[in-house]
Amino acid sequence: MKNQSSAKKTLLVIRMSALGDVAMTIPVIYSFAREYPDWQVKVLTQEFFSRLFIDRPVNISFIIASPSGRHRGIIGLFRLINEIRKEGICAVADFHNVLRSWIIDGAMLLSGHSVRMVRKDRRGRRQLTHRKEGEAPVPQRSYILRYFDVLERLGLPAKEHFTSIFPHRQPYRAEEEPVPVIGIAPFARYSTKTYPLEMMEQVVSTLSGRGYKIFLFGSRGHEETVLKGWQDRYNGVTAVAGNFILEKELELMSILDLMISMDSANMHMAALAGTRVLSVWGGTTPECGFLGWGQKEEDAVCLHLPCQPCTIAGSKECHLNHFDCMKKITCESICKKITDLVE
């Protein structure tokens, strides 16, 4: 593979969604691009997600997929395949492994290209969430490492050459304000991955009382309303939900002393920004393989109950109807962990 002519040295990387999953590919893609500067890397993703690729190596560019626009449906998918074929691709790293990417993979294989896809180990995932009583969980391999595995199976092994999308930034601690500066992202897509909001508000209240400077992260709409309510009730609290574009949120994350997050996109975004993350886990656990880049398992708050994990990606409700995995994590224990890390 390395001996091919420079005109054909173009790698297609496929990951079209979602925000946190695309974020997890960036350390791998940047590492490859830096180790193989004579290769061009074309990342197939959606336009919004491409904005995560801050300070990227010059040999990374994008093929923008528009699944709700010009690439909608089967006709749109074949239109996308025709656009890909014009890019001079010689190898495909499918980091997505879903139906749409399978069709693209098949078309590229028929054209004589090398194709490898991420191994999701669906059997291992099922065994993790459907264990027999007393059976210990077998941790899944980190998805970031699985992406490196894809490159290795293509004959393009890469070492880790990534630290942050803001490699030259330093945590902010102004002389006139020598207090911890932390971020809190209390929401996740699924309720089984979300610490109860009334309990997280107690965490905010406690940290505010200690004089911490707190930034609250979330999306527009309901989350924005909740966080602005906390901002109004507590000193030193600023809700940035709905105020900043994605790039500015990442910039702000990069100067935090610590981010508190669920198993969510915000965990992965803060990790990309080079910030330490205290992650809180419920229905999912770090054994599922989705811990953020460079993050430590000792920074993951998880009770590891016999019923955990009950899901790999999250679910709408606790199937045992008690949600002990989150409700039994006390506000005091989270605040103590935060204090230990930042002070």
N, C-alpha and C positions, 0 to 999 in steps of 0.2 A: 504493500500500500504506500509506503513512504517513497518508493522509487518512481511513482507515477509523475508524468510531466506536470509542470506548474499550472498549465492551462486546465488541468482536470482536478486540481487539488481543492475541491470544494466539498465540505461536509454539511449535510442538512441535519439539523436537530429539530425534532418535533416535540413541542409541548404547548398545546393550545389553550389550556386552562388548568386549574383555577389560580387565583392570585398567589396563594401560599405555595402551591405546587410548582408554579413557574419560578418563584423566588428560590426554591430549593435547587433548581438546575443551574443557577448563576455561578456558584463557586466551581462547578464542574466545567461549565462552558468557558469561563474566564481562564481556568487552569489549562484547559486544552489549547485555547487560543494563544496563550503565552508560551507554551511548550512547543507549539507547531506554528511559528510565525509565517511560514510559507504556505499555510493552508488558509482558505477563506471559510468562515463559518456562517451559514445562513440559518437563522433561527426562525422556524415557522411558529408563530404565535399571534395573538390578537393585539391590536394597536395599543390598548390600555396597558396590557402587561409588558409591552416592550419598553415602557417608561421606567421599569425597574432597573434596566441595564445602564446604570449611571457609571461614568468613568470606565467604559468598556474598552478593551483592546481594539485597535484600529481594524483588525481583520474580522470583526463581528458585525454583521448587518442582519436585516430582517426580511422575511417574506410575511406579509400581513394577511392573516386569515380573517374573513368577515362572515362567520357562520349565519348571521342574521341579515346579511346584505348580499353582496355579489356572489358569495360562495354558499348560499343557502341551498339546502336540499341536494339531491344526487347530481343534478345538472351543475349546480354551483361547485360541488366537490370536484367534478371532472374539469371544470374551468380552472380550479385551483391547481389540479395536477398538471394541466397544460402550462400554467405559469411556472410551476416548479421545474418542469423539464427544460425551460429556457435558461435556467440558472447554471447549467453545466455541472450538476451534482454528480459526484462519483461514489459517495457513501452516505448512508442514512443511519442516524442514531435516533430511534424512536423512543423518547422518554415518556410517551403517553400511554401507548398500548390500549387503545380503545377502538371501536369499530371504524371511526373515520380515519384514524391513523393506519389501521390495517389495510384499508383500501388504497391509501397512498403508498404504503409499503409494497403492496402487491403490484401496483403499477410500476414502481421503481425496480422491483425484482425482475419483472418482465422485460424491462429495458436494459437489464444486465448490470444493475448497480448492487453493491454490497449493502445489506440491510440487517440491522440487529435491533431488537427491542428490549426494553427493560423487563426483567422477570419479576412479576408481582407476587409469585408464590401464593396463589389463591388458596391452595390446600393448607399451607402453613398458617395463613391468616385465619382460616376457619378453625383450625385446631387451637389457635390462640384464644379465640372468643367462645369456643365450645368445649372447654376442658372438662374432664371428669373431676368429681369432687376430690380435693386433696392433691390434684396434679399441678405441678409448678408450671408457670408460663414459660414458653420457649421464645425468647426475644427474636423479633424479626430483624433482618439486616437493614441498616439505615438506608433509606432511599437515596441519599446523596452518594453513598458507596455503590449502590446498585447502578447509578448513572455512570460512575467511573467504570464499572464492570462492562457496561455496554460498549464503551470506547475500547476497552481492552479486547473484547471479542471481535471488534472490527480491525484489530491489529494496530490500534492507535492508543496505547496505554499512556496515561498522563498522571503526573504527580500533582499534589495539591499546591497551587501557586496563588492562593487567594486569602486575603485577610479581611477586606472590607470594600464596599463601593465608595467609601470615603477614607482612603488609606492614610491621609495626612491630617485628619481631624483629631482633636483632643477633647475629652469630656469637659464640659463647662462648669466652672465653679468660680464665680466672680468674687473678687476680694471683698467687695462691699456686701456680698450675699453668700457667706461661707456655709451654706446649708446643702444637704443632699437634693439633687434635682432628679426626679424620677418620673417615668411615664406609667400610666395604667391604661390597659386596653381590656375592659371587662367583658366584652362580648365575643361570641363565636357564632358560627352559622347554626349549630345545633344546640338545643337546650342541655343535652347530656355533657356538653363540653364547656358549659358556662357556670361559673361560680354564682350562687344566688345573689342577685343584685343588692338586696337589703343587707347582706353580709359584707359585700364589697364596699358598700357605702360606709359601713362601720370602719373598714380599713382606711378609707379616704379620710374619715373624720379623725381617726387616731393619728394618722400621719400629719394631717393639717395641724392638729393640736401640738405636735412636736416641732412645728415650724418648717416642715419640708416644703419644697416647691414642687408642685404636682401638675403634670400635663395629662389630660384625659383624651384618649384616642377612640374614635368610632366612626361610623358612617352617617350620612345624612338621614333625616327623618326621625324615627323613634329613638334611635341611639343618641342622636344629637340632642333631642329634648331632655332625655334622662341626664346626660352629662352636664348640660347647661344648668339643670336644676341643682346638681352637686356643686357646680361652680358658684352659684348664687348663695349656697348655704355654708360654704367653708372657705376660710382664708387661704391664700396661697395656691388656689386651685384654678387652672385655666383649661377650659374645654376647647380643643382644637378641631373637634368633629365639625365638618361642614365649612371650615374656615380656610383650610390649606389644600393645595393640590398635592398629588401623590409625592412628587419630588420634594416638596417642602416638608411634608410629614417625615420622609426618610431623613432629610437633613436635620430636623429637630431630634429624631431618634438617635442620631449619631452623637449628639452632645449630652445625652442623658448619662447619669451615673448608673441607672438601672431601669429596665423595663419590666413591669409586671403584666403578664399576658396569659390568656388561655392557650390551649392547643389550637392556634388560629393563624391566619395570615400575618397578624401583627407580630407574633413570635418570630416568624421567618424574616419579616422586613427588618425588625430590630437587629436580628442576627447578621443580616447583610450589611447593616450600617455599623457593625463592629461593636455593638452594645451588649453587655451581659443581660441575660433574661432570667427572671424568676418566673417559671411557667407553672400553671396550676392545672392539674389533670383530673378528669372524672371518668366518663364512659370510655375514653381512650387513655392509654398510658404510653410512656416512652418506649415500652416494649414493642409497640406497633411500628416503630421505625421512622417516626416523623419528628424527632427532636431537631431543633433548629441547628443550623451550621455553627460549629465551634462551641456549642452550648454543653454544659456539664449536667450529668444526671443528678448530681447532688443539689443542683439548683432547681430541680423539678419537684414541686410539692405534690405528692401522690401517696395515698394511703395504702395502695396495693392490697385491697380487699380481695377475698376469694372470688368475687363476682367481676373483678376488673382484669382486663378490659372486657366490656360487653359488646364493643363495636370497634371497627378499625378506623372509620372516618367520621363517626358521630351518628346520633339518632335523635328522633324528636322527643322521646320520653324514656324514662327508666323502665325496663321491662319487669323489674321487681317492685316498682311503685314506691321505693323509699328514697332513692337518690343519696344513699349514705356516703357514697364516694366523694361527694362534694360537701354535703351538709355537715359531715363530721370533721371537716377541716376548719378549725376554729379561726376566727379573725385574729386572735392573739398570736397564734402560731405563725400566721402569714406576716404579721407586723414584726414579730421577733426575727423572722428570717430576713426580712427587708433590712432591719436595723443592723443585724450581724453583717450583711453584705456591704452596706454603704457606709457604715460608721467605723 
